[in-house]
Amino acid sequence: MVKLGTSVENTWCLGCGNFGILNAFKKAIIELEEKGISQNNILIASGIGCSAKIFDYLNLSGIYSLHGRDLATIEGIQFANPNLKTITFSGDGNAMGEGLTHLLFAAKRNADVTIIMHNNGVYALTTGQYTPITERGWKGPSTPKGSVEEPFNAISLVLEAGATFVARSYTAKIQHLTDMMVQAIEHKGFSFLEVLQPCVSYNNTYKLYNEIVEELDDIPKSIEEAKLYAKNKDKLFIGIFYRTEKPTFCELLYGDHNPVEKRQYRDERINKIKKILNIE
Amino acid sequence: MDDYMSLIKGGHNFSVVSTSTRWISSHYMKADLIVNLDKRSYDNHIDHLSEGGLMVYNSDIKGDMDGIGISLTSEAKKFPNPNLMLGVGAIAILGATIGVNKTELNALIKNEYSKGVKENISYANIIYDIVYPIIGGKFQLEGGSKKRPNILGNQAIALGAIAGGLDCYYAYPMTPATSILHYLAAIADDFGLAVIHPENEIAVINMAIGSTFTGARTMVGSSGGGFSLLAEGISLGGIIESPVLIVLSMRPGPATGVPTYTEQGDLNFALNAGHGEFLRIVASPGTIEEAFFLTAQMLDLVWKFQTPGILLTEKHLSESSITVDINLNDTIWAEPLLHKDGEYKRYFDTEDGISPLLFPPAKEILKWNSYEHDEFGFTTEDPRWIKRMHNKRNKKFKSLENYLRKKKTINIFGDKGPIIITYGSTVMSVLEALKYGNIEARVVQPIFLSPLPIWELEKFKDQEVIVIEQSAIGQFANLLKENMNIQLKKVIKQYDGRPFDPIKLSKKIKDVA
C-alpha cells in the first residue's frame, strides 16, 4: 500500500476538527482497500476553504476544484468513467452557498458520488462569516449586527432532493466517522455525509458537541422521521439518517456502458457517420 | 437559411432555399418563388420577389394580395391538425415548381416527419395537384450526377467532434447552440457517448473538466449568456491545464439580446474569457464543411496543448444548412501526449510546456490543482514556483504557434484585386457576394483567431484592406489593427441580427473597392 499522507505542510490550526476527518478518512481508505477497493480507483475532489486543504494532505488522485464546484467536477469524473469511486470534500459554505445548486441536483439525479461536508458553521478561511447553515444572529465580519437569515438544514434539504444515503458524524468520534465514511463510499448512488467539525478559531463547538451529540439507535423508518431527527437542536444526532437502493444516474442513462473504457475508435465512428450522411 | 422568432407558435418565420448548378455559399433574399402562408408574410416579402418570380399566397386569408392564390387553409381543414400542415403545403408548391415528382416528394416527407406522415403526404399531394397545372416545372431543376449530403452547421460541429474522438458532451439549452445538444443526445447510444444536460452552464463546464481528467474527449456548447457562466471554468481549465473544447455560437447581445438571430459580437469576449493569464485557442469556421473538420482539429489541439479551446461560430452557421462535398477520411483524431515510464509529475516542466498525461485508475498520483502548484500538483505559494509555473504554461503560446505554422491557419480565396479580410460565417456571405457581383478580390480568412496567424497575414501588411464583419463596433477590424500594420480602407458592418444578403453586400463592396 502507498503512504496515504503527503509531505505538504499542514496549515490547519492546532486542534482543528479537520484533523479528525483526515485521520478517519485514511482509516476508511485502508478499510476499503481490505474490502477490495483499490486506492487507484479512488478519486477525490475538493472545493475551496479550510476543508478543501485535505486535498493536499492525501496522497490520492483527483482535482482540487473551484469554490462550490467540486461536486460538479467529481460528477464529471464519475460520468465519464462510472467504475471510479468518487468522493468530494466540501465545507458547509462551499456546499450550501456557492455550490447549493450542484448539491441538490447531484442528489436529485442520484449521481454515484460521495460528498463529505465538513460542517463548522462558518467560512473559516475568509475569517469567520456566517454560512447558509449558521444559526440566526451570528456576528461575523459581514454581519456585525448578527445575521438575520434563518439557516438551512442540510440533511433535510438533501433528503428532499433525493439523496439515497444520508448520514452525520462528528470529528471527535473517529471510529464512528470512519465507519460512516466507509458506508457512504460503499453505497451505490448519492451519499451525503455531514461531519460536525469544530473550528477552534471562529466557532469552537467542542464543548457543546461533546454534551449534545448522540448516536442514533436505528436508521429512522421514513424520510419524515429522519428530518425530525436531523432538525433536533437539543440533541445533535449522528449516524445513518436514511439509506435506500435506487438506480444511479449513469445506470439509467447508459446502463453498464463506460464512455472512456468502452470508447469507439476512429474507423467505427467514421463508418457510422458515412451511413448517417449517406455517403460512400 | 432559417429565420424564426423566439416563440413556439405564431409570429413570422421563414426559410430561404437557394440553389444553383455551381457551388454557392449563401442564400439570396431575392427569390423566384415565394410561398406565403399569411398576409404578414406577403407584406414582409413582396419586395423580395425577383423579376419574373412567382408569388403564391394563401387564398383563404383575407387581404389585398397579388399572385397565385391557393386554398392552403381550407384544404388543410380536411385533416386533424390543419394549422400544423401548412408548411408541408409550401414544400409541395416548391416541389411542383422545381420539378420534384410526387414519389420523391412523398419519400421526402416520410424521411423528415416522425408523426402524421400519412396525413402530411395526403395533404401535400392535394396541394401538388392543385398547383402543378398552373406552375408545375416553371423553374425546372435538373438533378446532378452525384449525391451529396445536406447538413446543418450544428450537425457538422456535432459529427466533426464525434469523428475527432468525442466521448462526453455537456450543455444547458441555449439558442443557437441547442441543436448540437439535441443532435448528440439523439445519436449518443450509437456512438457510446455521454450526452448530459445538467443544472446550469457552471455545472456544464466543471463536469466537462472532470471528464477530461479521465481521458474523455469532452466538449460543451452555448451562446453568449451561457458562455458568461462558463468563463469561471475556462479559467480553471487554464490553470489545471484541462483540454476542454467549448463551442460558442454567437447571437446578438448583450444579455438576452436577440436569441434566434446572428452576430459576431462576442469575439473579444471569446479571446479573453476567464480571469488570469493562460493560453486560449480560438478558431472560427468559414463554412459548414470547415466546421466539421475544424471541430475535430480543435479537439485534437486542446488535447495536444492541454488548455481550453473555443470554436467560435454564429447562429448563421449553426442553424443554416448546405449541401457539402466532404471526405471524412481527412478528419483529425484527437491524441494527447501520454506519459510513458518513470516518475510521474502531472505538471512536469518540459521544454514546450506540455506535461505528459496519465489517466485513472493509475498507481501514480494524478493531481490537477486550481491553486498554483508545483510539478506534482500540490498547492504552493512559493514565489519560485509561482513564476516557474506561469512560465511553464506560457511556453505553450510559442509551442502552439510553432505547431500551427506548419498547418493551415488561413484561407485565401482569389489572387487579384482588393484585399478583403473577414472571418466566420461572414466568409460565406462575402464569397457569394463576389460571385454575384462579378468582383475580383482576394478574400483572406484567418481560421485561427488565437493565436492570430500573423505569420500568414504579414503578406498583407501595409496594404489597404476592407474588413467585413457582423459587429457594431468592428471588433475584428480592431483585432487586426492591434496585431499588424494595415490600412483600413473600410469596415463593412452589419448588426441587425440578419446575415448579409449577397446582392446588397456586393453593392457595398463595389462602392468601396
Interface residues (C-beta under 8 A of the other chain):
Chain A: V2 T6 V8 S38 N40 N41 L43 A45 I48 K53 F55 D56 N59 L60 S61 G62 I63 Y64 S65 L66 R69 A72 T73 I74 E75 G76 I77 Q78 F79 A80 N81 N83 L84 T101 H102 F105 L253 Y254 H257 P259 V260 K262 R263 Q264 R266 R269 I270 K272 I273 K274 I276 L277 N278 I279
Chain B: K147 R148 P149 I151 L159 I162 A163 G165 D167 C168 Y170 I187 A188 D189 D190 F191 G192 L193 A194 I196 P198 E199 N200 I202 A203 N206 M207 A208 I209 G210 S211 T212 F213 T214 G215 A216 T218 E232 G233 L236 I240 I326 L328 N329 T331 W333 F359 P360 P361 A362 K363 E364 I365 L366 K367 W368 N369 S370 Y371 H373 G377 F378 T379
